[in-house]
Each structure stands twice: as C-alpha cells, then as structure tokens.
Amino acid sequence: MDIKVLRNVLEANDTLAARIREQLCAKHITAINLISAPGAGKTALLEQTIPHLKPKFRIGVLEGDIATTRDADRVAKLGVPVVQLLTGGACHLEAPLVQRGLGELDLDALDLIFVENVGNIACPAEFDLGETAKVGILSVTEGHDKPGKYPLLFHEVSALVLNKIDLLPYTDFNFDEFVADFRQLNATAPLFQVSCKAGQGIAQWAHWLEHIAKGELHVAPHDHAHEDLHDVIQPHLHPHPTHYHAVSPA
C-alpha cells in the first residue's frame, strides 16, 4: 500500500522564521513587516517614518518587490542601508529570501529593521518572516470593506495604519463600518490615521514604533515550534559598489 504524506507547505518557512526571530532577538533588533496592497503607501510611510526615528535608532530596510529597485532607490536617499529583495514573480516574501537579505546587513550596527513586503493584501499575511510585528497599511481609496474581505491580515497585525485620510472627503469610505469590521477581527491593535502626503499622524505612529523598539511595548508573534537554534543569518563577505544591492531567490 502506498501511503501519501502531505505536509504543511508553510512548515519549513515557519521553522526558519522562528530561528531568524531568535537571532534578531538575541541581537536586540526589532523587525517590522509592513504589508499592504500596491499603492497603499508603504514606501511613502517609510519616507515619513525613518526621519522621525533615525536620531534614536540605527535603521535598516529590506525592500520586497517582484521587479525593479525603484522603492529601494527612494529609501536609500534617507541615508539608511537598504537591501532589495526581488521575488521574480512571487506575490510575497518568504523566510529564506529574508534570511539572505539579512545576511547582507551588518546586524551588529542595527536596532530596527523594516521589511517592506511585496504589494499584496492577502498572501504576505500567511508567511512568517521572523518579524517582531506585522503592521498592515490600508489606504482609504481602497475601500472600507477590506477587513471583511481579507480577514487574515487584519487579524494578524499588531498595528494598522490607515493612510491617505486627507482623501476621505473624496471617497465613499465608511469609517464606522471599517472600524467595526476591524475590531471584530482584532480588538487590541492600535489604529493610526495618517496622511503620508501631509505628514498628518506620523508622529503618533513613530511614537508607537519607538516604544516597540525600546521593548516598552510587547507584541506576541505566533509561537512556532523549532529545533535548537543556531545562527542562520550568514554575514555577507564581498563588497558592493553601490549604496544598496539586490537579492533574488536562489
């Protein structure tokens, strides 16, 4: 008799993510996984946030995209180390590529790492990257119905950023319905209302991040069983001629 064994496709990813989390924790590094649909404002939020935090924290960024280094170009102008992660078609980042990206950074010189995930509101929420916290970003132009339609992300996040609130008068976004749906899924995550264009609400959002990075607020990522831990992020040994570099799946 042939016995077919089916395994969770996320099992290997989760095991590696747990090991990454342990190593980052040992180095006292906070990692924030930013997840949103394309155009919601992940990169714009980083452009607004990093100047607030840079005087207090040593910051690095992993930029996830299917193709191009356009977002990495923007973030590099802020004077922080950036590694571009190119998925070559995949709609989300996974722990092995993040592991390689972290190996391109000098972790001993960092306190806070932002991982800008590939623009997608569904798939990235399923993949643990070893982050300290998942943060969702939604723009009002996407509609108030998204928590109900894509519940996993809104259930998983440790904080939610509602961007482009300056455009509220020009949309049909129903704030009360949005909050009701979100709170049904997630009763505790703070909700930050911001406009990256106008800079509104950025200080409050950055203040929350500061507390997380200092260990004054604690979030509880999923607890995945794992083996004895060893260093899984290998230091990168050869120099690069540019201020950032791209890493693609092997």
Residue frames as qw, qx, qy, qz and C-alpha x, y, z in Angstrom:
[[0.000, 0.888, 0.461, 0.000, 0.00, 0.00, 0.00],
 [0.384, 0.366, -0.024, 0.847, 1.27, 3.45, -0.90],
 [0.303, -0.761, -0.455, 0.350, 0.89, 5.94, 1.92],
 [0.310, 0.648, 0.125, 0.684, 0.87, 9.55, 0.83],
 [0.442, -0.543, -0.369, 0.611, 2.19, 12.03, 3.34],
 [0.175, 0.783, 0.240, 0.546, 1.11, 15.64, 2.95],
 [0.484, -0.355, -0.340, 0.724, 2.87, 18.36, 4.90],
 [0.024, 0.930, 0.243, -0.274, 2.02, 21.98, 5.54],
 [0.638, 0.567, 0.076, 0.515, 3.81, 23.96, 2.82],
 [0.079, -0.892, 0.144, -0.421, 4.49, 26.67, 5.41],
 [0.863, -0.488, -0.055, 0.119, 6.22, 24.31, 7.85],
 [0.748, 0.076, -0.004, 0.659, 9.77, 24.86, 6.58],
 [0.124, 0.668, 0.067, 0.730, 9.17, 28.60, 6.27],
 [0.551, -0.762, -0.072, -0.331, 7.87, 28.80, 9.85],
 [0.880, -0.325, -0.065, 0.341, 10.80, 26.83, 11.24],
 [0.564, 0.261, 0.020, 0.783, 13.32, 29.16, 9.58],
 [0.124, -0.740, -0.130, -0.648, 11.31, 32.23, 10.59],
 [0.722, -0.680, -0.120, -0.050, 11.40, 31.14, 14.22],
 [0.800, -0.158, -0.005, 0.579, 15.17, 30.78, 14.05],
 [0.298, 0.519, 0.106, 0.794, 15.52, 34.22, 12.45],
 [0.399, -0.793, -0.167, -0.429, 13.35, 35.71, 15.19],
 [0.813, -0.525, -0.089, 0.236, 15.50, 34.17, 17.90],
 [0.669, 0.079, 0.045, 0.737, 18.69, 35.52, 16.34],
 [0.064, 0.642, 0.145, 0.751, 17.29, 39.02, 15.89],
 [0.597, -0.753, -0.169, -0.218, 16.00, 38.96, 19.46],
 [0.826, -0.320, -0.074, 0.458, 19.44, 37.91, 20.72],
 [0.462, 0.182, 0.102, 0.862, 20.88, 40.95, 18.94],
 [0.019, -0.598, -0.442, 0.669, 18.12, 43.20, 20.35],
 [0.037, 0.067, -0.481, -0.873, 16.85, 44.04, 16.87],
 [0.472, 0.454, 0.534, -0.534, 13.21, 44.90, 16.24],
 [0.102, 0.002, 0.746, 0.659, 11.86, 43.83, 12.84],
 [0.440, 0.452, 0.371, -0.681, 8.64, 45.29, 11.42],
 [0.282, 0.178, 0.830, 0.447, 6.94, 43.52, 8.50],
 [0.298, 0.415, 0.085, -0.855, 4.94, 46.09, 6.50],
 [0.247, 0.250, 0.896, 0.273, 2.08, 44.58, 4.48],
 [0.360, 0.562, 0.241, -0.705, -0.35, 46.32, 2.14],
 [0.685, 0.577, 0.432, 0.104, -1.81, 46.29, -1.33],
 [0.512, 0.170, 0.240, 0.807, 0.16, 48.04, -4.10],
 [0.054, 0.539, 0.231, 0.808, -0.11, 51.80, -3.84],
 [0.510, -0.733, -0.450, -0.011, -1.37, 51.92, -0.26],
 [0.012, -0.924, 0.192, -0.330, 1.75, 53.84, 0.74],
 [0.897, -0.343, -0.069, 0.269, 4.31, 51.50, 2.29],
 [0.642, 0.198, -0.008, 0.741, 7.31, 53.28, 0.81],
 [0.047, -0.704, -0.075, -0.705, 5.80, 56.71, 1.45],
 [0.698, -0.691, -0.105, -0.152, 5.25, 55.71, 5.06],
 [0.835, -0.182, -0.044, 0.518, 8.90, 54.72, 5.38],
 [0.388, 0.476, 0.057, 0.788, 9.94, 58.04, 3.87],
 [0.323, -0.746, -0.048, -0.580, 7.96, 59.82, 6.55],
 [0.837, -0.534, -0.100, -0.058, 8.81, 57.49, 9.44],
 [0.839, 0.056, -0.168, 0.515, 12.55, 56.97, 9.14],
 [0.229, 0.565, -0.172, 0.774, 13.47, 60.65, 9.67],
 [0.575, -0.662, 0.025, -0.480, 11.48, 60.59, 12.93],
 [0.931, -0.364, 0.039, 0.006, 13.28, 57.51, 14.23],
 [0.761, 0.454, -0.222, 0.407, 16.75, 57.88, 12.75],
 [0.003, -0.741, 0.402, -0.537, 18.07, 60.17, 15.54],
 [0.635, -0.467, 0.453, -0.416, 17.31, 57.44, 18.11],
 [0.878, -0.028, 0.476, -0.042, 17.75, 54.15, 16.27],
 [0.065, -0.444, 0.733, 0.512, 20.08, 52.55, 13.76],
 [0.725, 0.384, 0.336, -0.463, 17.74, 51.54, 10.95],
 [0.115, -0.222, 0.822, 0.511, 17.97, 49.11, 8.03],
 [0.670, 0.358, 0.147, -0.634, 15.41, 48.24, 5.36],
 [0.325, 0.013, 0.889, 0.321, 14.64, 45.14, 3.30],
 [0.449, 0.398, -0.073, -0.796, 12.64, 46.13, 0.21],
 [0.469, 0.136, 0.869, 0.079, 10.47, 43.39, -1.28],
 [0.494, 0.547, -0.095, -0.670, 9.27, 43.62, -4.87],
 [0.882, 0.304, 0.359, 0.016, 8.62, 41.41, -7.86],
 [0.681, 0.375, 0.190, 0.599, 10.91, 43.55, -10.03],
 [0.204, 0.797, -0.015, 0.569, 12.90, 46.83, -10.14],
 [0.524, -0.212, -0.460, 0.685, 14.77, 48.71, -7.42],
 [0.016, -0.642, -0.226, -0.733, 12.55, 51.80, -7.54],
 [0.591, -0.759, -0.189, -0.197, 11.43, 51.65, -3.91],
 [0.800, -0.311, -0.070, 0.508, 14.97, 50.89, -2.73],
 [0.399, 0.403, 0.099, 0.818, 16.17, 53.95, -4.64],
 [0.280, -0.758, -0.176, -0.561, 13.69, 56.11, -2.72],
 [0.759, -0.640, -0.116, 0.019, 14.53, 54.69, 0.69],
 [0.781, 0.001, -0.062, 0.621, 18.30, 54.80, 0.13],
 [0.182, 0.653, 0.041, 0.734, 18.04, 58.58, -0.15],
 [0.566, -0.772, -0.083, -0.279, 17.19, 58.62, 3.57],
 [0.122, 0.699, -0.627, 0.322, 20.73, 57.51, 4.39],
 [0.723, -0.312, 0.545, -0.288, 19.96, 54.04, 5.73],
 [0.088, -0.280, 0.908, 0.300, 21.25, 50.66, 4.49],
 [0.752, 0.288, 0.133, -0.578, 18.81, 49.03, 2.06],
 [0.228, -0.159, 0.919, 0.279, 18.72, 45.58, 0.51],
 [0.622, 0.234, -0.203, -0.720, 16.37, 44.95, -2.41],
 [0.434, -0.014, 0.897, -0.078, 14.66, 41.54, -2.33],
 [0.490, 0.293, -0.403, -0.715, 13.33, 40.52, -5.75],
 [0.687, 0.003, 0.660, -0.306, 10.89, 37.61, -5.82],
 [0.012, -0.221, 0.792, 0.568, 10.87, 37.25, -9.59],
 [0.418, -0.201, -0.652, -0.600, 7.11, 36.77, -9.66],
 [0.376, -0.377, -0.802, 0.271, 6.08, 35.59, -6.20],
 [0.197, -0.737, -0.289, -0.578, 3.42, 37.76, -4.58],
 [0.618, -0.772, 0.036, -0.142, 5.01, 37.70, -1.12],
 [0.155, 0.660, -0.690, 0.254, 8.30, 37.42, 0.73],
 [0.928, -0.246, -0.274, -0.055, 9.31, 34.17, 2.40],
 [0.632, -0.740, 0.205, 0.108, 11.75, 33.49, 5.22],
 [0.829, -0.023, 0.261, 0.494, 14.61, 32.08, 3.07],
 [0.413, 0.654, 0.163, 0.612, 14.85, 35.25, 0.97],
 [0.318, -0.906, 0.032, -0.276, 14.59, 37.43, 4.06],
 [0.835, -0.444, 0.167, 0.278, 17.35, 35.33, 5.64],
 [0.696, 0.257, 0.214, 0.635, 19.60, 36.09, 2.67],
 [0.097, 0.833, 0.132, 0.529, 18.70, 39.77, 2.80],
 [0.570, -0.817, 0.059, -0.053, 19.53, 40.00, 6.49],
 [0.852, -0.186, 0.181, 0.455, 22.90, 38.45, 5.72],
 [0.479, 0.565, 0.162, 0.652, 23.63, 41.48, 3.54],
 [0.224, -0.875, -0.004, -0.430, 23.20, 43.82, 6.51],
 [0.339, 0.278, -0.660, 0.610, 25.57, 44.46, 9.41],
 [0.558, -0.599, -0.531, -0.222, 23.19, 43.35, 12.14],
 [0.584, -0.368, -0.388, 0.611, 25.56, 44.47, 14.88],
 [0.158, -0.041, 0.027, 0.986, 25.07, 48.03, 13.63],
 [0.336, -0.346, -0.476, -0.735, 21.25, 47.98, 13.64],
 [0.207, 0.045, 0.690, -0.692, 18.44, 48.37, 16.17],
 [0.555, 0.465, 0.431, -0.538, 15.41, 48.43, 13.89],
 [0.134, -0.088, 0.788, 0.594, 14.71, 46.73, 10.55],
 [0.604, 0.403, 0.203, -0.657, 11.74, 47.46, 8.32],
 [0.304, 0.044, 0.875, 0.374, 10.72, 44.73, 5.87],
 [0.483, 0.391, -0.019, -0.783, 8.57, 46.21, 3.11],
 [0.576, 0.124, 0.807, 0.026, 6.71, 43.22, 1.77],
 [0.102, 0.146, 0.692, 0.699, 5.57, 42.74, -1.82],
 [0.372, 0.050, 0.069, -0.924, 2.43, 44.74, -2.57],
 [0.494, -0.194, -0.785, -0.321, -0.37, 42.30, -1.77],
 [0.452, -0.419, 0.290, -0.732, -3.05, 42.32, 0.91],
 [0.931, -0.140, -0.063, -0.332, -3.63, 38.57, 1.06],
 [0.900, 0.181, -0.353, 0.181, -0.64, 36.24, 0.53],
 [0.312, 0.518, -0.527, 0.597, 2.02, 38.00, 2.67],
 [0.557, -0.504, 0.280, -0.598, -0.12, 37.65, 5.79],
 [0.979, -0.092, -0.107, -0.144, 0.31, 33.86, 5.63],
 [0.806, 0.286, -0.312, 0.414, 4.12, 33.89, 5.79],
 [0.576, -0.793, 0.037, 0.193, 6.07, 34.41, 8.98],
 [0.582, 0.699, -0.230, 0.347, 9.36, 36.19, 8.24],
 [0.665, -0.150, -0.421, 0.598, 10.77, 36.19, 11.75],
 [0.012, 0.602, 0.030, 0.798, 9.45, 39.69, 12.38],
 [0.045, -0.075, -0.648, 0.756, 8.75, 41.22, 15.75],
 [0.351, 0.507, 0.521, -0.590, 5.43, 42.54, 14.47],
 [0.268, 0.411, 0.670, 0.557, 3.28, 42.61, 11.36],
 [0.108, 0.507, 0.225, -0.825, 1.86, 46.02, 10.50],
 [0.394, 0.541, 0.688, 0.282, -0.90, 46.45, 7.96],
 [0.002, -0.348, 0.081, 0.934, -1.34, 49.55, 5.81],
 [0.283, 0.592, 0.738, 0.157, -4.65, 50.37, 4.16],
 [0.049, -0.046, 0.124, 0.990, -5.48, 53.49, 2.17],
 [0.402, 0.410, 0.495, -0.652, -8.95, 54.98, 2.23],
 [0.456, 0.453, -0.393, -0.658, -9.05, 54.82, -1.57],
 [0.172, 0.127, -0.967, -0.142, -9.13, 51.01, -1.34],
 [0.601, -0.361, -0.443, -0.558, -12.48, 50.97, 0.43],
 [0.427, -0.473, 0.504, -0.583, -13.77, 50.27, 3.93],
 [0.938, -0.034, -0.022, -0.344, -14.73, 46.67, 3.12],
 [0.527, 0.531, -0.657, 0.100, -11.20, 45.25, 3.10],
 [0.253, -0.362, 0.789, -0.427, -11.11, 43.83, 6.68],
 [0.783, 0.117, 0.414, -0.450, -14.19, 41.76, 5.91],
 [0.816, 0.523, -0.172, -0.177, -12.87, 40.60, 2.53],
 [0.634, 0.445, -0.541, 0.327, -9.28, 39.90, 3.62],
 [0.652, -0.718, -0.037, -0.242, -9.64, 38.97, 7.30],
 [0.894, -0.127, -0.188, 0.386, -6.32, 37.20, 7.87],
 [0.426, 0.410, -0.160, 0.790, -4.13, 40.29, 7.58],
 [0.277, -0.632, 0.049, -0.722, -6.33, 42.37, 9.84],
 [0.868, -0.465, -0.138, -0.112, -6.48, 39.58, 12.39],
 [0.867, 0.006, -0.170, 0.468, -2.70, 39.12, 12.38],
 [0.329, 0.648, -0.132, 0.675, -1.46, 42.71, 12.61],
 [0.487, -0.379, -0.484, 0.621, -0.02, 44.25, 15.74],
 [0.039, 0.579, 0.138, -0.803, -0.93, 47.70, 14.39],
 [0.451, 0.578, 0.604, 0.314, -2.86, 49.07, 11.44],
 [0.133, -0.380, 0.099, 0.910, -2.08, 52.28, 9.57],
 [0.399, 0.723, 0.564, 0.012, -4.95, 53.91, 7.68],
 [0.363, -0.243, 0.265, 0.859, -3.27, 56.09, 5.08],
 [0.057, 0.263, 0.496, 0.825, -4.46, 58.90, 2.78],
 [0.073, -0.616, -0.703, 0.347, -7.01, 60.20, 5.27],
 [0.020, 0.432, -0.066, -0.899, -6.70, 63.59, 3.56],
 [0.213, 0.015, -0.687, -0.694, -8.68, 61.99, 0.72],
 [0.106, 0.316, 0.882, -0.334, -11.61, 60.89, 2.90],
 [0.344, 0.531, 0.264, -0.728, -13.92, 63.68, 1.65],
 [0.419, 0.482, -0.476, -0.604, -13.43, 62.45, -1.91],
 [0.241, 0.096, -0.959, -0.114, -14.22, 58.76, -1.29],
 [0.710, -0.353, -0.296, -0.533, -17.13, 56.60, -0.13],
 [0.448, 0.133, -0.783, 0.410, -15.03, 55.20, 2.70],
 [0.619, -0.630, -0.218, -0.416, -17.31, 54.45, 5.68],
 [0.139, 0.532, -0.672, 0.497, -15.08, 54.85, 8.71],
 [0.620, -0.289, 0.461, -0.565, -17.55, 53.41, 11.22],
 [0.964, 0.156, -0.027, -0.212, -18.11, 50.25, 9.19],
 [0.603, 0.543, -0.520, 0.268, -14.37, 49.88, 8.68],
 [0.119, -0.494, 0.657, -0.557, -13.64, 50.15, 12.40],
 [0.805, -0.145, 0.300, -0.490, -16.45, 47.75, 13.31],
 [0.935, 0.291, -0.200, -0.048, -15.15, 45.09, 10.90],
 [0.423, 0.566, -0.580, 0.405, -11.56, 45.59, 12.01],
 [0.311, -0.444, 0.592, -0.596, -12.37, 45.39, 15.71],
 [0.928, -0.037, 0.088, -0.360, -14.37, 42.22, 15.17],
 [0.878, 0.330, -0.293, 0.184, -11.17, 40.67, 13.88],
 [0.595, 0.142, -0.374, 0.697, -8.65, 42.43, 16.11],
 [0.369, -0.850, -0.367, -0.083, -9.66, 44.11, 19.35],
 [0.622, -0.662, -0.018, 0.417, -6.25, 45.26, 20.53],
 [0.607, 0.146, 0.247, 0.741, -4.09, 46.51, 17.64],
 [0.029, -0.648, -0.140, 0.748, -3.75, 50.31, 17.60],
 [0.493, 0.654, 0.490, 0.300, -5.16, 52.12, 14.57],
 [0.285, -0.484, 0.088, 0.823, -3.15, 55.06, 13.26],
 [0.447, 0.802, 0.394, 0.026, -4.81, 57.53, 10.90],
 [0.422, -0.489, 0.283, 0.709, -2.16, 59.16, 8.74],
 [0.591, 0.800, 0.096, -0.038, -1.57, 61.14, 5.61],
 [0.746, -0.169, 0.235, 0.599, 1.90, 60.50, 4.24],
 [0.372, 0.636, 0.296, 0.607, 1.33, 63.32, 1.79],
 [0.174, -0.857, -0.042, -0.483, 0.61, 65.88, 4.50],
 [0.311, 0.329, -0.685, 0.570, 2.60, 64.28, 7.34],
 [0.588, -0.414, 0.120, -0.685, -0.53, 64.01, 9.47],
 [0.922, -0.282, 0.061, -0.259, -0.47, 61.35, 12.20],
 [0.742, 0.414, -0.466, 0.247, 3.13, 60.29, 11.53],
 [0.025, -0.563, 0.585, -0.583, 4.39, 61.41, 14.93],
 [0.750, -0.271, 0.346, -0.494, 1.91, 59.18, 16.78],
 [0.963, 0.227, -0.132, -0.054, 2.78, 56.20, 14.60],
 [0.521, 0.546, -0.508, 0.416, 6.51, 56.79, 15.06],
 [0.343, -0.537, 0.505, -0.582, 5.99, 57.10, 18.82],
 [0.936, -0.113, 0.167, -0.289, 4.42, 53.63, 18.92],
 [0.851, 0.396, -0.284, 0.194, 7.34, 52.21, 16.95],
 [0.128, 0.653, -0.533, 0.523, 9.75, 53.82, 19.38],
 [0.654, -0.401, 0.439, -0.468, 8.09, 52.03, 22.30],
 [0.987, 0.131, 0.012, -0.088, 8.23, 48.72, 20.42],
 [0.661, 0.557, -0.372, 0.337, 11.91, 49.17, 19.53],
 [0.073, -0.599, 0.556, -0.571, 12.78, 50.04, 23.13],
 [0.401, -0.091, -0.901, 0.136, 10.99, 46.96, 24.41],
 [0.181, 0.012, 0.470, -0.864, 8.46, 49.06, 26.31],
 [0.760, 0.189, 0.106, -0.613, 5.54, 47.51, 24.40],
 [0.264, -0.225, 0.927, 0.144, 5.37, 43.85, 23.60],
 [0.741, 0.252, -0.200, -0.590, 3.57, 42.07, 20.79],
 [0.647, -0.202, 0.729, -0.098, 3.12, 38.33, 20.60],
 [0.450, 0.410, -0.613, -0.503, 4.06, 36.76, 17.26],
 [0.940, -0.028, -0.174, -0.292, 2.87, 33.25, 16.51],
 [0.460, -0.576, 0.672, -0.068, 4.75, 30.66, 18.52],
 [0.847, 0.365, -0.338, -0.190, 6.20, 28.09, 16.13],
 [0.860, -0.402, 0.292, 0.119, 7.99, 25.03, 17.44],
 [0.542, 0.750, -0.374, 0.057, 11.61, 24.79, 16.32],
 [0.899, -0.021, -0.288, 0.329, 14.81, 22.91, 16.89],
 [0.566, -0.578, -0.021, 0.587, 17.84, 24.06, 18.83],
 [0.325, 0.940, 0.088, -0.043, 18.77, 27.44, 17.43],
 [0.655, -0.187, 0.236, 0.693, 21.93, 28.34, 15.63],
 [0.069, 0.610, -0.140, -0.777, 22.88, 31.45, 13.73],
 [0.614, 0.450, 0.631, 0.148, 21.01, 31.29, 10.44],
 [0.313, 0.947, 0.039, -0.055, 21.90, 34.72, 9.08],
 [0.810, -0.053, 0.156, 0.562, 25.26, 34.45, 7.42],
 [0.104, -0.795, 0.077, 0.592, 27.32, 37.64, 7.10],
 [0.691, 0.706, 0.121, 0.096, 27.90, 38.91, 3.60],
 [0.709, -0.437, 0.212, 0.512, 31.61, 38.97, 2.78],
 [0.509, 0.201, 0.377, 0.747, 32.10, 40.69, -0.57],
 [0.020, -0.452, -0.160, 0.877, 31.83, 44.45, -1.11],
 [0.379, 0.689, 0.599, 0.149, 29.33, 46.26, -3.29],
 [0.344, 0.137, 0.157, 0.915, 29.98, 49.37, -5.36],
 [0.222, -0.538, -0.334, -0.742, 26.55, 50.88, -4.72],
 [0.233, -0.310, 0.480, -0.787, 24.66, 52.07, -1.64],
 [0.762, -0.015, 0.451, -0.464, 22.20, 49.18, -1.89],
 [0.115, 0.285, -0.888, -0.343, 22.11, 45.80, -3.57],
 [0.776, 0.013, -0.136, -0.616, 19.52, 43.33, -4.77],
 [0.243, -0.199, 0.942, -0.117, 18.96, 39.80, -3.59],
 [0.689, 0.111, -0.349, -0.625, 16.88, 37.37, -5.64],
 [0.901, -0.199, 0.303, -0.239, 15.66, 33.88, -4.86],
 [0.313, -0.464, 0.784, 0.269, 18.28, 31.21, -5.39]]
